[in-house]
Amino acid sequence: MSSAATTTSGTLAKPADPTQHVDTVKFIGWVAMVVGMFLAILDIQIVASSLENIQAGLSASPDEIGWVQTSYLIAEVVMIPLSGFLSRLISTRWLFVFSAIGFTIMSIASAFAWSIESMIWFRAAQGFLGGAMIPTVFATTYIIFPADKRNAASVMIGLIATMAPTVGPTLGGYLTQSFSWHWLFLINVAPGILIALVVAATLDIDRGDRSLLRGFDLRGLLAMAAFLGSLEYVLDEGPKDDWFDERAIVYGTVICVMSGIYFFRRMFTYDHPIVDLRSFKDRNFAMGCIFSFTLGIGLYGSVYILPLLLSRVRGYDSLEIGTIMAVTGVCQFISAPIAGKLTAKLPARVVLGFGLALFAFGVALNGFQNSQVSFHELILPQAVRGFALMFCMLPITNLALGTLPPEKIKNASGLYNLMRNLGGAIGLAAINTLLDKRTDLHFAHLSEHINTANSGFQNYLATMTARYTAMGLPDPQASAMKSIVNIVTREASMISFNDVQLAMAGIFILALLLLPLARPARTGKPSADAH
């Protein structure tokens, strides 16, 4: 904005006048930043439905191919909290430009990867370089928009942040089936270049402060990278390797604990820490991060578990799954303006309470389904969950960042976004572990009915044996038993998916009970001493 004077330290000298209009040029740059954030979040999930195609193209093993996602997530998680320091060092504009350029270059490199090893390294670089595009958007919103216009801007950000994980698997499946898996990455090139050019030309909102390099906390940076990287590795790989039965998970846990202890000690004792954790002294910011963590569990967990259910239990392909997932996206678009208006008129705690309760209800509806579930049965749960997302995202952002002084927003935005990603990572690890344990438990219970004393089992076995005999199979009774075991496995999996959905609903109900701990967010023009 025209009157938003900046200081040499890269922060606003005064908060924007709430009655002021947003500068058109800066608004164009901000829109470009939002698109860049969409690409960065989209690329977390865009490969999810195409991993088998990438595995075949790179001759990778099943254990190796998972790192195409894991490497991106680990690197992105490290960059997100670091972005606050970098934006103060080189300015928000140039951090975003360098991030967009690096993300684009690594997208091209990923498309032309010649081996699984090269793909993993390129994806890690892509996640690290692109990770800065996510928190800088949130910080910029609170810099360039007056207080009475931030809510409308938050609607667009919230819609993009929740929409990208939803459409990622669908878009990825379409690109892979229509063209090839290489286009999962090449699709980033044209918009990435355009975004970098637009932001460079339009978004001069602050100045970098090179003096921050004096006393740069290299030890803190390395400790943070080791802590977050090993944490993400353990959470992602633990469920696959039965947790501590695998030696690598044990080593990763040791590194995580030791580096974590050193990192937190360093952040509270060093004069110029790489990440300022003192923002957590603000109760609303701390509660906002807790709710952001919860939202991460629901957002990434629900996007992960439903496609897994439909492919594992129903045998749907990526396009069929995408059609069902599209219901959530449509309802997000419908609810966005409604949530925006209510957030502007009602206290944040009221809107968030409604969103948390509605999301819990939508997830719980998925907890009472059978193995024949189809599109029609999934419309209502998907619609409710999609409608609820915006009523969660907007007030959480306002609660966490809306009352912080401008000089703290850059750093706080990184921590806030980190909590959502950590919620997703921990949620996915818990989901996979719970699915495995509950599937084994339900399979054992259902298997108790497969015995010669059960007349129903005997009749069904005889029917299936006769059918396979008519088909001319060499061992019809063994084939019939295999078919019955597959049915039991399917039903055990379905019951386990229901258990997980109900567990997620319980987490959101627990978050709802914590809502009174958050103070009512201040509205209107901030007071001078608040900054």
ROLUMMI-999552 format. One line per 2 residues: number of its first residue (from 0); their letters; for each residue x, y, z of C-alpha. Coordinates in steps of 0.05 Angstrom, whole numbers, plus 32768, in hexadecimal, padded with zeros to 4 digits. Layout:
REM ROLUMMI-999552
NUM = a = X Y Z | ...
//
This chain:
REM ROLUMMI-999552
0 = ms = 8000 8000 8000 | 8017 8046 7FF2
2 = sa = 801F 805B 803A | 803D 801A 8053
4 = at = 8081 8034 8063 | 80B7 8001 8071
6 = tt = 80F2 8001 809F | 8137 7FE7 808F
8 = sg = 812A 7FAB 80BA | 80F5 7F92 808A
10 = tl = 80B8 7FA0 80B5 | 8080 7FD1 80AF
12 = ak = 808A 8013 80D3 | 8040 801B 80E0
14 = pa = 8004 7FED 80D5 | 7FD9 7FFC 8099
16 = dp = 7F9F 802C 80A1 | 7F61 8000 80A4
18 = tq = 7F3B 8032 8078 | 7F6F 8030 8041
20 = hv = 7F68 800E 7FFD | 7F98 7FD7 7FE8
22 = dt = 7FCB 7FED 7FB4 | 7FB7 7FCD 7F71
24 = vk = 7FFF 7FBB 7F5E | 800D 7F99 7FA0
26 = fi = 7FCA 7F75 7F9C | 7FDF 7F57 7F59
28 = gw = 8020 7F40 7F78 | 7FFA 7F22 7FB3
30 = va = 7FCD 7EFB 7F84 | 800B 7EDF 7F61
32 = mv = 8025 7ECA 7FA6 | 7FE4 7EA6 7FB5
34 = vg = 7FEB 7E7F 7F74 | 8032 7E6D 7F87
36 = mf = 801B 7E54 7FCA | 7FE8 7E29 7FA6
38 = la = 801E 7E09 7F7C | 804A 7DFB 7FB9
40 = il = 8011 7DDA 7FE0 | 7FF7 7DB6 7FA3
42 = di = 8039 7D94 7F96 | 8036 7D70 7FD9
44 = qi = 7FFB 7D46 7FC1 | 7FFE 7D4A 7F75
46 = va = 802B 7D0C 7F71 | 7FFF 7CE3 7FA1
48 = ss = 7FD5 7CC1 7F6C | 800E 7CB7 7F3B
50 = le = 8045 7C98 7F65 | 803E 7C55 7F42
52 = ni = 8049 7C77 7EFE | 8087 7C9C 7F18
54 = qa = 80A0 7C5B 7F37 | 809B 7C37 7EF4
56 = gl = 80BB 7C71 7ECE | 80F7 7C75 7EFD
58 = sa = 80FD 7C2A 7F0B | 80F6 7C37 7F55
60 = sp = 80E4 7C06 7F8C | 80A4 7C0D 7FB5
62 = de = 80CD 7C23 7FF1 | 80F1 7C59 7FCA
64 = ig = 80B6 7C78 7FA6 | 8097 7C93 7FE6
66 = wv = 80D2 7CC2 7FED | 80B7 7CEA 7FB1
68 = qt = 8085 7D07 7FE3 | 80AD 7D00 8023
70 = sy = 80EA 7D26 800A | 80BE 7D61 7FF5
72 = li = 809A 7D64 8037 | 80DA 7D60 8061
74 = ae = 80FB 7D98 803B | 80BD 7DC4 803B
76 = vv = 80B3 7DBB 8086 | 80FA 7DD5 8092
78 = mi = 80F1 7E12 8065 | 80AE 7E29 8081
80 = pl = 80C7 7E42 80C5 | 8108 7E5B 80A5
82 = sg = 80E1 7E87 8075 | 80D3 7EBB 80AC
84 = fl = 811E 7EC8 80B5 | 812C 7EC8 806A
86 = sr = 80F4 7EFA 805C | 8112 7F2A 808F
88 = li = 8157 7F1F 8072 | 814A 7F29 8027
90 = st = 8102 7F45 8028 | 80C0 7F22 801B
92 = rw = 80C0 7F31 7FD1 | 8104 7F14 7FC0
94 = lf = 80FB 7ED8 7FED | 80BB 7EC6 7FC7
96 = vf = 80DB 7ED3 7F83 | 8117 7EA7 7F92
98 = sa = 80E9 7E73 7FAF | 80BD 7E72 7F71
100 = ig = 80F9 7E6F 7F42 | 811A 7E37 7F69
102 = ft = 80D8 7E11 7F6D | 80D0 7E17 7F21
104 = im = 8117 7E00 7F12 | 8110 7DC4 7F3F
106 = si = 80CD 7DB3 7F1F | 80F0 7DAF 7EDC
108 = as = 8127 7D85 7EFB | 80F4 7D56 7F1A
110 = af = 80D1 7D4C 7ED7 | 8113 7D37 7EB8
112 = aw = 812D 7D0D 7EF2 | 8153 7CD0 7ED8
114 = si = 8151 7CA5 7F17 | 812C 7CA0 7F58
116 = es = 8168 7CBD 7F7C | 8169 7CFB 7F51
118 = mi = 811D 7D02 7F58 | 8122 7D01 7FA4
120 = wf = 8158 7D37 7FA5 | 8133 7D63 7F73
122 = ra = 80F2 7D5C 7F9A | 8115 7D6E 7FDB
124 = aq = 8132 7DAC 7FBB | 80ED 7DBD 7F9D
126 = gf = 80CC 7DB7 7FE1 | 8102 7DE0 8004
128 = lg = 8105 7E18 7FD1 | 80B9 7E1B 7FC8
130 = ga = 80AA 7E16 8012 | 80B4 7E61 801C
132 = mi = 8079 7E71 7FEF | 8047 7E58 8022
134 = pt = 8053 7E81 8062 | 8067 7EC1 803D
136 = vf = 8020 7EC7 8021 | 8002 7EC7 8066
138 = at = 8033 7EFB 807F | 802B 7F28 8041
140 = ty = 7FDF 7F27 804A | 7FE6 7F47 808F
142 = ii = 8018 7F7A 8074 | 7FF5 7F96 8036
144 = fp = 7FAC 7F8E 8048 | 7F89 7FBE 8078
146 = ad = 7F68 7F9D 80B3 | 7F22 7FA2 8097
148 = kr = 7F37 7F81 8055 | 7F61 7F48 8070
150 = na = 7F25 7F1B 8078 | 7F15 7F1B 802D
152 = as = 7F5E 7F0C 801E | 7F5F 7ED4 8051
154 = vm = 7F24 7EB4 802D | 7F4D 7EAB 7FEE
156 = ig = 7F8A 7E92 8015 | 7F61 7E61 803D
158 = li = 7F3E 7E48 7FFF | 7F80 7E3C 7FDB
160 = at = 7FA3 7E1D 8018 | 7F6A 7DEB 8022
162 = ma = 7F5A 7DE0 7FD8 | 7FA0 7DCD 7FC1
164 = pt = 7FA5 7D8C 7FE8 | 7F5F 7D79 7FD1
166 = vg = 7F6A 7D82 7F86 | 7FB3 7D69 7F86
168 = pt = 7FA6 7D1E 7F7E | 7F6E 7D2C 7F4B
170 = lg = 7F98 7D5A 7F20 | 7FD4 7D2B 7F26
172 = gy = 7FAB 7CEF 7F0F | 7F8F 7D16 7ED4
174 = lt = 7FD4 7D2E 7EBC | 7FF3 7CEA 7EC3
176 = qs = 7FBB 7CC6 7E9E | 7FB4 7CFB 7E67
178 = fs = 7FFE 7D0A 7E5C | 8034 7CED 7E89
180 = wh = 804E 7CF3 7ED0 | 8081 7D26 7EB9
182 = wl = 8049 7D59 7EB3 | 803E 7D56 7EFE
184 = fl = 807B 7D83 7F01 | 807C 7DA6 7EBE
186 = in = 8038 7DC5 7ECD | 805C 7DF2 7EFF
188 = va = 808C 7E11 7ECD | 8062 7E47 7EAA
190 = pg = 803D 7E60 7EE8 | 807D 7E5D 7F11
192 = il = 80A2 7E8B 7EE1 | 8067 7EBB 7EDC
194 = ia = 805E 7EBD 7F28 | 80A7 7ECF 7F33
196 = lv = 80A4 7F07 7EFF | 8064 7F25 7F1A
198 = va = 807A 7F24 7F63 | 80BE 7F42 7F52
200 = at = 809C 7F7B 7F2D | 8063 7F8B 7F5E
202 = ld = 806F 7F77 7FA6 | 80A1 7FA8 7FC4
204 = id = 8085 7FA8 800B | 80C2 7FA6 8037
206 = rg = 810E 7FA7 8038 | 813F 7F72 804B
208 = dr = 816D 7F7A 8086 | 81B3 7F5E 8078
210 = sl = 81C8 7F6D 80BF | 81A2 7F2E 80D4
212 = lr = 81DD 7F06 80B8 | 8206 7F1E 80F2
214 = gf = 81FF 7EEA 8127 | 81DA 7EBB 80F7
216 = dl = 81C5 7E7D 811D | 81E3 7E47 80F2
218 = rg = 81E0 7E14 812B | 8197 7E23 8135
220 = ll = 8189 7E1A 80EB | 81AC 7DD7 80E8
222 = am = 8189 7DC0 8128 | 8145 7DD5 810B
224 = aa = 8153 7DB1 80C9 | 8168 7D72 80EE
226 = fl = 812D 7D75 811E | 80F6 7D83 80EB
228 = gs = 8114 7D57 80B6 | 811C 7D1A 80E3
230 = le = 80D7 7D26 8101 | 80B7 7D26 80BC
232 = yv = 80DF 7CE8 80A9 | 80CA 7CC1 80E7
234 = ld = 8081 7CD5 80DF | 807F 7CC3 8096
236 = eg = 80A7 7C82 8097 | 8094 7C69 80DC
238 = pk = 8050 7C4A 80CA | 806E 7C28 808C
240 = dd = 80A7 7C07 80B4 | 807F 7BF5 80F3
242 = wf = 80A0 7C2F 8118 | 80D9 7C1A 8145
244 = de = 80E1 7BD5 8127 | 810A 7BF8 80F1
246 = ra = 8150 7C10 8105 | 814C 7C4E 80D9
248 = iv = 810E 7C66 80FE | 8132 7C5D 8140
250 = yg = 816E 7C86 8127 | 813E 7CBB 810B
252 = tv = 811A 7CC0 814E | 815C 7CC8 8174
254 = ic = 8172 7D00 8145 | 812D 7D21 814A
256 = vm = 812E 7D21 8197 | 8176 7D39 819E
258 = sg = 8172 7D6F 8169 | 812E 7D84 8183
260 = iy = 8148 7D8E 81C9 | 8183 7DB6 81AF
262 = ff = 8157 7DDF 8180 | 8126 7DF5 81B5
264 = rr = 815D 7E05 81E6 | 8181 7E2D 81B1
266 = mf = 8142 7E54 819D | 8136 7E6B 81E5
268 = ty = 817E 7E7C 81F7 | 819F 7E98 81B8
270 = dh = 819C 7EE4 81AE | 8187 7EDF 8164
272 = pi = 8163 7E9D 815B | 8153 7E83 8115
274 = vd = 810A 7E7C 812A | 80EB 7EA8 815F
276 = lr = 80BF 7E7B 818A | 80A9 7EB5 81B7
278 = sf = 806B 7EBE 818C | 804E 7E83 81B2
280 = kd = 8049 7EB1 81EE | 800D 7ED0 81CC
282 = rn = 7FD4 7EA3 81E1 | 7FAB 7EAD 81A2
284 = fa = 7FE7 7E9C 8176 | 7FF5 7E5D 819F
286 = mg = 7FAC 7E47 819C | 7FAA 7E58 8152
288 = ci = 7FE5 7E2A 8147 | 7FC2 7DF2 816D
290 = fs = 7F84 7DFB 8141 | 7FB1 7DFE 8103
292 = ft = 7FD0 7DBC 8119 | 7F8B 7D9E 8120
294 = lg = 7F76 7DB9 80DC | 7FB4 7D99 80BE
296 = ig = 7F9F 7D56 80D9 | 7F59 7D5D 80BC
298 = ly = 7F6D 7D7D 807A | 7FA6 7D4E 8066
300 = gs = 7F88 7D12 808A | 7F45 7D15 8067
302 = vy = 7F65 7D21 8023 | 7F91 7CE5 802F
304 = il = 7F61 7CB3 804E | 7F26 7CB8 801E
306 = pl = 7F4F 7CAA 7FDE | 7F71 7C71 8003
308 = ll = 7F2E 7C53 8017 | 7F11 7C5A 7FD1
310 = sr = 7F4D 7C3A 7FB0 | 7F59 7C03 7FE4
312 = vr = 7F11 7BEF 7FF2 | 7EEB 7C05 7FB4
314 = gy = 7F22 7BFF 7F7F | 7F15 7C44 7F62
316 = ds = 7F49 7C64 7F33 | 7F65 7CAB 7F3C
318 = le = 7F31 7CCD 7F10 | 7EF6 7CAB 7F34
320 = ig = 7F15 7CC0 7F77 | 7F1F 7D06 7F5C
322 = ti = 7ED6 7D0C 7F49 | 7EC1 7CFC 7F91
324 = ma = 7EF6 7D2A 7FAF | 7EDE 7D63 7F82
326 = vt = 7E9F 7D68 7FAE | 7ECA 7D82 7FE6
328 = gv = 7EEA 7DB6 7FB9 | 7EA7 7DCF 7F9E
330 = cq = 7E8C 7DD7 7FE5 | 7ECB 7DFD 7FF9
332 = fi = 7EBE 7E2F 7FC1 | 7E75 7E36 7FD6
334 = sa = 7E86 7E40 8020 | 7EC0 7E71 8016
336 = pi = 7E98 7EB2 800E | 7E67 7E9C 8045
338 = ag = 7EA0 7E8D 8075 | 7EC2 7ECF 8063
340 = kl = 7E84 7EF8 8073 | 7E77 7ED5 80B4
342 = ta = 7EBF 7EDB 80C9 | 7EBB 7F26 80BE
344 = kl = 7E7B 7F2D 80E6 | 7E81 7EF9 811D
346 = pa = 7EB7 7EEB 8151 | 7EED 7EBC 8137
348 = rv = 7EE0 7E8B 8170 | 7E96 7E84 815B
350 = vl = 7EA6 7E77 8112 | 7EDF 7E47 8123
352 = gf = 7EB2 7E22 8154 | 7E7E 7E18 811D
354 = gl = 7EB5 7E01 80EC | 7ED4 7DCF 811C
356 = al = 7E90 7DB2 812E | 7E7B 7DAE 80E5
358 = fa = 7EBD 7D8D 80CF | 7EB7 7D5A 8108
360 = fg = 7E70 7D4A 80F1 | 7E86 7D42 80A8
362 = va = 7EBF 7D13 80B9 | 7E93 7CEC 80E9
364 = ln = 7E61 7CE0 80B1 | 7E98 7CB9 808E
366 = gf = 7E9F 7C8E 80CC | 7E60 7C65 80C1
368 = qn = 7E68 7C4A 807A | 7E6E 7C05 805C
370 = sq = 7E9B 7BE7 8027 | 7E68 7BF5 7FF0
372 = vs = 7E6A 7C40 7FFB | 7E64 7C67 7FBA
374 = fh = 7E60 7CAE 7FA0 | 7E19 7CBB 7FB8
376 = el = 7E28 7CA7 8000 | 7E67 7CD2 8001
378 = il = 7E47 7D13 7FE7 | 7E2C 7D2B 802B
380 = pq = 7E6B 7D1D 8054 | 7E98 7D3C 801F
382 = av = 7E6A 7D79 8019 | 7E67 7D85 8064
384 = rg = 7EB2 7D7D 806C | 7EC1 7DAB 8031
386 = fa = 7E90 7DDF 804A | 7EAF 7DDE 808F
388 = lm = 7EF7 7DE8 8079 | 7EF1 7E32 806B
390 = fc = 7ECE 7E3E 80AE | 7F0C 7E20 80CE
392 = ml = 7F43 7E3E 80A4 | 7F2F 7E88 80A6
394 = pi = 7F23 7E92 80F0 | 7F61 7E69 8102
396 = tn = 7F8D 7E97 80D7 | 7F6C 7ED5 80F5
398 = la = 7F73 7EB9 813B | 7FBD 7EA7 8133
400 = lg = 7FD7 7EE3 810C | 7FA2 7F19 8112
402 = tl = 7FBA 7F37 8154 | 8006 7F31 814D
404 = pp = 8031 7F6F 8142 | 8047 7F76 80F9
406 = ek = 8090 7F6A 810A | 807F 7F24 8124
408 = ik = 8051 7F0E 80EC | 8087 7EF4 80BC
410 = na = 80A5 7EC5 80EF | 8061 7EB2 810C
412 = sg = 8045 7EA2 80C7 | 807B 7E6E 80BD
414 = ly = 806D 7E4D 8100 | 8022 7E4F 80F3
416 = nl = 8028 7E2C 80B0 | 805B 7DFB 80CD
418 = mr = 8028 7DE5 8100 | 7FF5 7DD4 80CA
420 = nl = 8029 7DAB 80A4 | 803F 7D88 80E4
422 = gg = 7FF6 7D79 80F4 | 7FF0 7D59 80B0
424 = ai = 8030 7D30 80B8 | 801F 7D17 80FE
426 = gl = 7FD7 7D0B 80E9 | 7FEB 7CE0 80AE
428 = aa = 801B 7CB8 80D9 | 7FE5 7CAC 810C
430 = in = 7FB3 7C9A 80D6 | 7FE0 7C66 80B6
432 = tl = 7FF2 7C48 80FA | 7FA9 7C46 8110
434 = ld = 7F93 7C28 80CE | 7FC6 7BF0 80D4
436 = kr = 7FB6 7BE0 811D | 7F6B 7BE3 8115
438 = td = 7F6B 7BBB 80D5 | 7F92 7B83 80F7
440 = lh = 7F62 7B86 8132 | 7F23 7B84 8108
442 = fa = 7F3F 7B4E 80DB | 7F4B 7B23 8118
444 = hl = 7F04 7B2E 8131 | 7EE4 7B20 80EE
446 = se = 7F10 7AE3 80E3 | 7EF2 7AC3 8121
448 = hi = 7EB3 7AB6 80F7 | 7EDA 7A90 80C1
450 = nt = 7ED6 7A4A 80DD | 7EB2 7A09 80CF
452 = an = 7E82 7A14 8108 | 7E65 7A50 80E5
454 = sg = 7E2D 7A3A 80B6 | 7E2D 7A7C 8091
456 = fq = 7E76 7A74 8082 | 7E6D 7A2C 806B
458 = ny = 7E34 7A3F 803C | 7E5A 7A79 801E
460 = la = 7E99 7A4F 8015 | 7E70 7A19 7FF2
462 = tm = 7E50 7A4C 7FC4 | 7E93 7A6C 7FB1
464 = ta = 7EB4 7A28 7FA8 | 7E7D 7A13 7F78
466 = ry = 7E84 7A54 7F51 | 7ECF 7A4C 7F49
468 = ta = 7EC6 7A02 7F37 | 7E98 7A18 7EFF
470 = mg = 7ECD 7A49 7EE8 | 7EFF 7A10 7EE2
472 = lp = 7F31 7A29 7F15 | 7F64 79F3 7F2B
474 = dp = 7F58 79FB 7F76 | 7F12 7A18 7F7E
476 = qa = 7F0F 7A11 7FCA | 7F52 7A36 7FD4
478 = sa = 7F39 7A6D 7FA5 | 7EF9 7A72 7FCC
480 = mk = 7F1F 7A79 800E | 7F4C 7AAE 7FF0
482 = si = 7F0E 7AD4 7FD9 | 7EF0 7AD1 801F
484 = vn = 7F32 7AE9 803F | 7F32 7B24 800E
486 = iv = 7EEA 7B35 8023 | 7EFD 7B32 806D
488 = tr = 7F3A 7B5E 805F | 7F0F 7B91 803A
490 = ea = 7EDB 7B94 8071 | 7F11 7B9A 80A7
492 = sm = 7F30 7BD3 8080 | 7EED 7BF5 8079
494 = is = 7EDF 7BF2 80C3 | 7F25 7C0D 80D1
496 = fn = 7F19 7C48 80A2 | 7ED9 7C57 80C9
498 = dv = 7F01 7C55 810A | 7F33 7C87 80EE
500 = ql = 7EFD 7CB7 80D6 | 7EDC 7CB6 811B
502 = am = 7F20 7CC1 813C | 7F2B 7CFF 8110
504 = ag = 7EE6 7D18 8123 | 7EF9 7D0F 816D
506 = if = 7F37 7D3A 8163 | 7F0E 7D74 8148
508 = il = 7EDD 7D6D 8181 | 7F18 7D72 81B1
510 = al = 7F30 7DB0 818D | 7EEA 7DCD 8194
512 = ll = 7EEE 7DC3 81E0 | 7F30 7DEB 81E1
514 = lp = 7F10 7E26 81BE | 7EFF 7E4D 81FE
516 = la = 7F4A 7E52 820D | 7F52 7E82 81D3
518 = rp = 7F45 7ECC 81E2 | 7F14 7EF1 81B7
520 = ar = 7F3B 7F0E 817C | 7F3E 7F5A 8178
522 = tg = 7F1A 7F77 813C | 7F1D 7FBA 8118
524 = kp = 7F57 7FE9 8119 | 7F91 7FD2 8145
526 = sa = 7FA7 8000 817B | 7FEA 8021 8174
528 = da = 8008 7FFE 81AF | 7FF5 7FBB 8192
530 = h = 802C 7FC3 8160
//
